[in-house]
Amino acid sequence: MPYVRVGTENSAGIEIYYEDHGSGQPVVLVGGYPLDGSHSWERQTRVLLAAGYRCVTYDRRGFGRSSQPTTGYDYDTLAGDLNTLLEHLALQDVVLAGFSMGTGEVTRYLGRYGSRRVARAAMLGVIPPFVLKTGDNPKGVDGQVFEDTKAAIVADRYAFFEYLFNNLYNVDTLGPARVSERAWQASFIVAVGASPYATYACVDSWLTDFRADLTKIDVPILALHGTEDRLMPVEATASRLPGLVKDLKLTTVEGGPHHLGWTHPDEVNTALLDFLAS
């Protein structure tokens, strides 16, 4: 299986697992918490490959088949992991696509490393610009929500995952037509295999202020967000991107939850392919 080393913790190497399929313009797909890369983008990779794109997915450190260290869950380090992968594969003319937590890697990567390797980027279920409510960010989410999240993970992360996936997919309104019980279970199985430390530590990273990164982005951006996203409400996230990004196309999916890629694949895939071909 293909791995790339991104660092060390004490005497152990930290390695990122990735998959690299197809040919053509490379699309690097960054997964969402607490899934891995392939499960985050399962309903997109087949369509992208059929359209002639090269698809690279990888598992964030702490998740999937990557190493599970107890360090490096800030976005500077996570974007550095992405940069190491792009350099390892010597990719150029890349389309970066992030889902959920992966939108943070995409944003921080472009803010820190620029667009030398990147032609455009897509963000699905957006975290930026700044999700935490502060004095200069009144449209954010109250910080107690995230403290409660961390407390729930410490108390019983398996019970927390049940709550999370119910609201990641809006199961009460979209199941079983758009998300089956078996699909829900598959996500749960992937999540429980993640590092207990990583599932806790990543929560603080969601509170990263990306506003300065967004103003540095100089490639076209597609943002896709569900109007019924319960985890990252559209009014606190994607709706605030216009004006911060120079070349942005914002598309909202009516009734869509956080994991649009699974529940609304036709809408997502059509928007993504149109954007890549434009």
HELIX and SHEET records of a PDB file:
HELIX    1   1 GLY A   37  SER A   40  1                                   4    
HELIX    2   2 GLU A   42  ALA A   50  1                                   9    
HELIX    3   3 TYR A   75  LEU A   89  1                                  15    
HELIX    4   4 MET A  101  TYR A  113  1                                  13    
HELIX    5   5 GLY A  143  LEU A  168  1                                  26    
HELIX    6   6 VAL A  171  LEU A  174  1                                   4    
HELIX    7   7 GLU A  181  VAL A  192  1                                  12    
HELIX    8   8 PRO A  196  SER A  205  1                                  10    
HELIX    9   9 ARG A  211  LYS A  216  1                                   6    
HELIX   10  10 VAL A  234  ALA A  236  5                                   3    
HELIX   11  11 ALA A  238  ARG A  240  5                                   3    
HELIX   12  12 LEU A  260  THR A  263  1                                   4    
HELIX   13  13 PRO A  265  ALA A  277  1                                  13    
SHEET    1   A 8 TYR A   3  GLU A   9  0                                        
SHEET    2   A 8 ALA A  12  HIS A  21 -1                                        
SHEET    3   A 8 ARG A  54  TYR A  58 -1                                        
SHEET    4   A 8 PRO A  26  VAL A  30  1                                        
SHEET    5   A 8 VAL A  94  PHE A  99  1                                        
SHEET    6   A 8 VAL A 118  LEU A 124  1                                        
SHEET    7   A 8 ILE A 221  GLY A 226  1                                        
SHEET    8   A 8 LEU A 248  VAL A 253  1                                        
END                                                                             
